[in-house]
Amino acid sequence: MAPPSPFRRSVTGRVSIVAHRGVSATAPENTMAAFRLAAEVGCDLIEFDVHLTKDDELVVIHDDTLGRTTNGHGHVRDHTLTEIRALRVSHPNPVYSSERVPSLDEVMIWARGAGVTLSLEIKQPAPVGGRPKYPRITERVADLLTAHAMAERTLVHSFDHPTVLEMRGLLPNLATAVNYGGGTFTDPLVLGAAADASGIGGWWAWVSAAVCDAAHRRQMHAHAWGMAEPPDPDAVALLVRAGVDSLDTPDPRILRPILAALT
């Protein structure tokens, strides 16, 4: 059974700020530059995404293809880590021209030394594409979390809910969450309960007081993602009043004063 979430507002004493793909408003998303900037400006968690390479290495990139964020082409799964590391990260600011796609191992080594908390989303290929799920990706993530002593400082989540359930079996005390798009459910926690998750992460417009209250009664956290940038202070206020525990943003420097004004 999932342990109580450490990311509830009743535990942290505040609405947690999650740097979405690092400070991706300034630096290239999901790069060490974006993560270091997140640590520098201050946030509660640094969020990023993980895929599996051709040689079964864990790599930090959002899409399952390379074209949007690098000068490469094709699927992540069809390239080795060495091949992906040789690519340039796409960004208009030349100051980031040396940035590369990091491995999860690289991020873990840095995070442990920097003392930051991570929000790690495990990606799986979309079923409509017909590509198979990543073999043993949960075991590989669990192994790295254990090797780097980061399990207690990492939230693992996914839109692939069986993946979340697998993580519970591998690391019983790990904080986990299921992600979903939207909808009003008869039981707002049915998705999280089925995956034995510690929390839920919903599209912000569907994270209501009823959802937050139900989550808190089960000692789960409720996270809201996907707000437009810059965030609307009125929308942030609605979510805070609803009881949301955390919000993501590509720039914590903008969200922080909005939250501060509500306290």
C-alpha positions as CSV (number, residue, x, y, z in Angstrom):
1,M,0.0,0.0,0.0
2,A,1.3,3.5,-0.9
3,P,2.7,5.4,2.0
4,P,1.3,8.9,2.8
5,S,2.6,11.4,0.3
6,P,5.3,13.8,1.5
7,F,4.2,16.3,-1.1
8,R,0.9,17.2,0.6
9,R,0.6,20.9,1.6
10,S,-0.1,19.8,5.1
11,V,3.4,18.3,5.2
12,T,5.4,20.9,3.3
13,G,3.6,23.9,4.7
14,R,3.2,25.5,1.2
15,V,2.1,25.0,-2.3
16,S,5.1,23.4,-3.9
17,I,6.6,24.9,-7.1
18,V,7.7,22.3,-9.7
19,A,10.1,23.6,-12.3
20,H,8.7,22.0,-15.5
21,R,11.6,20.5,-17.5
22,G,13.8,22.8,-15.4
23,V,13.5,26.5,-16.0
24,S,12.5,25.8,-19.6
25,A,11.3,29.4,-20.1
26,T,14.9,30.4,-20.3
27,A,17.1,27.4,-21.0
28,P,16.6,24.4,-23.3
29,E,14.1,22.1,-21.7
30,N,15.3,18.9,-19.9
31,T,19.0,20.0,-20.0
32,M,21.5,20.4,-17.3
33,A,21.5,24.1,-17.9
34,A,17.7,24.2,-17.2
35,F,18.1,22.1,-14.1
36,R,21.0,24.1,-12.7
37,L,19.0,27.3,-13.3
38,A,16.1,25.8,-11.4
39,A,18.3,25.1,-8.4
40,E,19.7,28.6,-8.6
41,V,16.4,30.5,-8.8
42,G,14.7,28.1,-6.3
43,C,12.0,25.6,-6.6
44,D,10.7,22.6,-4.6
45,L,11.0,20.0,-7.3
46,I,12.6,19.8,-10.7
47,E,10.5,17.9,-13.2
48,F,11.8,16.0,-16.3
49,D,11.0,13.1,-18.6
50,V,12.8,9.8,-19.2
51,H,12.9,7.5,-22.3
52,L,14.9,4.4,-23.1
53,T,17.6,4.3,-25.8
54,K,18.5,1.6,-28.3
55,D,21.2,0.3,-25.9
56,D,18.8,0.4,-22.9
57,E,20.1,3.5,-21.3
58,L,17.9,6.0,-19.6
59,V,17.9,9.4,-21.3
60,V,16.3,12.7,-20.3
61,I,14.1,14.0,-23.1
62,H,10.4,14.8,-23.4
63,D,9.4,13.4,-26.8
64,D,9.8,9.9,-28.0
65,T,11.3,11.4,-31.1
66,L,14.4,13.6,-31.5
67,G,13.3,16.2,-34.0
68,R,11.6,18.9,-31.9
69,T,14.4,19.4,-29.3
70,T,17.6,18.3,-31.1
71,N,19.1,18.4,-34.6
72,G,18.5,14.6,-34.8
73,H,15.7,12.7,-36.4
74,G,13.8,9.5,-35.6
75,H,12.8,7.8,-32.4
76,V,14.8,7.9,-29.2
77,R,14.5,4.1,-28.9
78,D,16.2,3.7,-32.3
79,H,19.4,5.5,-31.3
80,T,22.1,4.7,-28.8
81,L,23.0,6.9,-25.9
82,T,26.3,7.8,-27.6
83,E,24.5,8.8,-30.8
84,I,22.0,10.9,-28.9
85,R,24.7,12.6,-26.8
86,A,26.4,13.7,-30.0
87,L,23.3,15.7,-31.1
88,R,22.9,19.4,-30.5
89,V,20.0,20.7,-28.4
90,S,17.8,23.1,-30.3
91,H,17.6,26.6,-28.8
92,P,17.6,30.1,-30.3
93,N,20.1,31.4,-27.6
94,P,23.7,30.5,-28.7
95,V,24.8,30.6,-25.1
96,Y,23.3,27.1,-24.8
97,S,25.0,25.7,-28.0
98,S,27.1,23.3,-25.9
99,E,24.1,21.7,-24.2
100,R,23.4,18.0,-24.8
101,V,20.7,15.6,-23.9
102,P,21.6,14.3,-20.5
103,S,21.4,10.7,-19.2
104,L,19.4,10.0,-16.1
105,D,22.7,8.9,-14.4
106,E,24.2,12.3,-15.1
107,V,21.1,14.1,-13.6
108,M,21.1,11.8,-10.5
109,I,24.8,12.5,-9.8
110,W,24.2,16.2,-10.0
111,A,21.0,16.2,-8.1
112,R,22.4,14.3,-5.2
113,G,25.3,16.7,-4.9
114,A,23.0,19.8,-5.3
115,G,20.5,18.5,-2.7
116,V,17.5,19.0,-5.0
117,T,14.3,17.0,-5.1
118,L,13.3,15.4,-8.4
119,S,10.0,14.9,-10.2
120,L,10.7,12.1,-12.7
121,E,8.2,11.2,-15.3
122,I,8.6,7.8,-16.9
123,K,7.5,7.9,-20.5
124,Q,6.2,5.1,-22.6
125,P,5.5,5.0,-26.3
126,A,1.9,6.1,-27.1
127,P,-0.2,2.9,-27.9
128,V,-1.6,4.4,-31.1
129,G,1.9,4.4,-32.6
130,G,2.2,0.6,-32.3
131,R,5.6,0.7,-30.8
132,P,6.2,-1.7,-27.8
133,K,6.6,-0.5,-24.3
134,Y,10.1,0.0,-23.0
135,P,11.4,-3.2,-21.5
136,R,12.2,-3.1,-17.8
137,I,12.3,0.7,-17.7
138,T,10.9,0.6,-14.2
139,E,13.6,-1.7,-13.0
140,R,16.3,0.5,-14.6
141,V,14.8,3.6,-12.9
142,A,14.6,1.9,-9.6
143,D,18.2,0.7,-9.9
144,L,19.5,4.2,-10.5
145,L,17.4,5.7,-7.7
146,T,18.8,3.1,-5.3
147,A,22.4,3.4,-6.6
148,H,22.4,7.2,-6.1
149,A,20.4,7.1,-2.9
150,M,17.8,9.4,-4.4
151,A,14.6,7.4,-3.8
152,E,13.6,9.5,-0.8
153,R,14.1,12.7,-2.8
154,T,12.3,11.7,-6.0
155,L,8.6,11.6,-7.0
156,V,8.1,9.1,-9.9
157,H,5.0,9.5,-12.1
158,S,3.6,8.6,-15.5
159,F,0.6,8.7,-17.8
160,D,1.2,5.0,-18.1
161,H,-0.4,3.8,-14.9
162,P,0.8,0.2,-15.0
163,T,4.3,1.7,-15.0
164,V,3.4,3.5,-11.7
165,L,2.1,0.3,-10.2
166,E,5.3,-1.5,-11.2
167,M,7.3,1.1,-9.4
168,R,5.4,0.4,-6.2
169,G,6.4,-3.2,-6.3
170,L,10.0,-2.4,-6.9
171,L,10.3,0.4,-4.3
172,P,7.5,0.1,-1.8
173,N,8.2,3.4,0.0
174,L,8.7,5.5,-3.1
175,A,6.4,8.5,-3.7
176,T,4.6,8.0,-6.9
177,A,1.7,9.6,-8.9
178,V,-0.5,9.0,-11.9
179,N,-0.9,11.7,-14.5
180,Y,-4.1,12.2,-16.5
181,G,-5.7,14.8,-18.7
182,G,-9.1,15.8,-17.5
183,G,-12.6,14.7,-16.7
184,T,-15.0,14.6,-13.8
185,F,-15.0,11.1,-12.3
186,T,-17.5,9.4,-10.1
187,D,-14.5,8.4,-7.9
188,P,-11.7,11.0,-8.5
189,L,-9.1,8.7,-7.0
190,V,-9.9,5.5,-8.9
191,L,-7.0,6.0,-11.2
192,G,-4.5,6.6,-8.4
193,A,-5.9,3.8,-6.3
194,A,-5.6,1.3,-9.1
195,A,-1.9,2.1,-9.5
196,D,-1.3,2.2,-5.7
197,A,0.0,5.8,-6.2
198,S,0.9,8.4,-3.6
199,G,-0.7,11.2,-5.6
200,I,-2.5,12.3,-8.7
201,G,-1.5,14.9,-11.3
202,G,-4.3,16.3,-13.4
203,W,-4.7,18.9,-16.1
204,W,-5.1,22.1,-14.0
205,A,-8.7,23.0,-15.1
206,W,-10.0,19.7,-13.7
207,V,-8.3,19.9,-10.3
208,S,-11.2,20.8,-8.1
209,A,-11.8,21.1,-4.4
210,A,-13.6,17.8,-4.5
211,V,-10.5,16.1,-6.1
212,C,-8.1,17.7,-3.6
213,D,-10.3,16.8,-0.6
214,A,-10.7,13.2,-1.7
215,A,-6.9,13.0,-2.3
216,H,-6.1,14.4,1.2
217,R,-8.5,12.0,2.9
218,R,-6.5,9.2,1.4
219,Q,-3.2,11.0,2.4
220,M,-2.5,11.5,-1.3
221,H,-1.3,14.8,-2.9
222,A,-3.0,16.6,-5.8
223,H,-0.8,18.2,-8.4
224,A,-2.0,20.5,-11.2
225,W,-0.1,20.8,-14.5
226,G,-0.5,22.5,-17.8
227,M,-1.4,26.1,-16.9
228,A,-0.8,28.7,-19.6
229,E,2.3,30.9,-19.3
230,P,2.5,33.4,-17.8
231,P,0.1,32.0,-15.2
232,D,-3.2,33.8,-14.5
233,P,-3.1,34.9,-10.9
234,D,-6.9,34.4,-10.6
235,A,-6.5,30.8,-11.9
236,V,-3.7,30.2,-9.4
237,A,-5.8,31.6,-6.6
238,L,-8.7,29.2,-7.5
239,L,-6.4,26.2,-7.4
240,V,-4.9,27.3,-4.1
241,R,-8.3,27.7,-2.6
242,A,-9.3,24.3,-3.9
243,G,-6.4,22.8,-1.9
244,V,-3.9,21.9,-4.6
245,D,-0.6,20.8,-3.3
246,S,1.8,21.7,-6.1
247,L,1.8,23.5,-9.4
248,D,4.3,23.2,-12.3
249,T,5.8,26.1,-14.2
250,P,8.6,26.7,-16.7
251,D,9.7,29.7,-14.7
252,P,9.4,29.6,-10.8
253,R,10.4,33.3,-10.7
254,I,7.0,34.2,-12.1
255,L,4.9,31.8,-10.1
256,R,6.5,32.4,-6.7
257,P,5.3,36.0,-6.2
258,I,1.8,35.0,-7.3
259,L,1.7,32.4,-4.6
260,A,3.3,34.7,-2.0
261,A,0.6,37.2,-2.6
262,L,-2.0,34.6,-1.6
263,T,-0.6,33.9,1.8
